[in-house]
Amino acid sequence: QDMTEKELLKMELDQLKKEVKNERQMVSKTGKEIKEYIESMSGEDPLLKGVPEDKNPFKEKGGCTIS
């Protein structure tokens, strides 16, 4: 891109102004909350549970026979 150094610095400053407004929390607290959420939703996770054959959009529709 053809941006001047001043324009790049202005973009960086704008980004930092946005980031400073974000509420920050301790990893020890949020990590526990994320772990609890993941464990509570694991029963519905198709990567862990699998997808039922009748609802699998990628299931082969039919076979091919060569005679």
C-alpha positions in Angstrom: 0.0 0.0 0.0 1.1 3.5 -0.6 0.6 4.9 2.9 2.8 7.5 4.4 4.5 7.0 7.7 2.1 9.5 9.2 -0.9 7.6 8.0 0.5 4.3 9.4 1.2 5.9 12.7 -2.3 7.4 12.8 -3.8 3.9 12.1 -1.7 2.4 14.9 -2.7 5.1 17.3 -6.4 4.6 16.5 -6.0 0.9 17.1 -4.3 1.4 20.4 -7.1 3.8 21.5 -9.7 1.0 20.7 -7.6 -1.6 22.6 -7.2 0.5 25.7 -11.0 0.6 26.1 -11.2 -3.2 26.3 -12.0 -4.6 29.8 -9.2 -6.9 30.9 -9.5 -9.9 33.2 -7.2 -12.3 34.9 -6.3 -15.4 32.9 -6.8 -17.5 36.1 -10.5 -16.4 36.1 -11.3 -16.5 32.4 -9.4 -19.7 31.8 -11.6 -21.5 34.3 -14.8 -20.0 32.8 -13.7 -21.1 29.3 -12.9 -24.7 30.5 -16.3 -24.9 32.2 -18.1 -23.7 29.1 -16.2 -26.2 26.9 -17.0 -29.1 29.2 -20.7 -28.1 29.4 -21.0 -28.0 25.6 -19.0 -31.1 24.9 -22.1 -33.3 24.6 -23.4 -31.2 21.7 -20.0 -31.0 19.9 -20.2 -32.8 16.5 -16.4 -33.1 16.5 -16.5 -35.2 19.7 -19.9 -36.8 19.3 -20.0 -37.3 15.6 -22.7 -36.4 13.1 -25.8 -38.6 12.6 -25.8 -40.2 9.2 -29.2 -38.8 8.3 -28.0 -35.2 9.0 -24.6 -35.5 7.4 -24.5 -33.2 4.3 -21.2 -34.8 3.1 -22.5 -38.3 3.1 -22.2 -40.0 -0.2 -25.6 -40.1 -2.0 -25.0 -43.2 -3.9 -22.5 -45.6 -5.1 -21.0 -46.2 -8.6 -20.8 -49.6 -10.1 -18.7 -50.5 -13.1 -19.7 -53.5 -15.1 
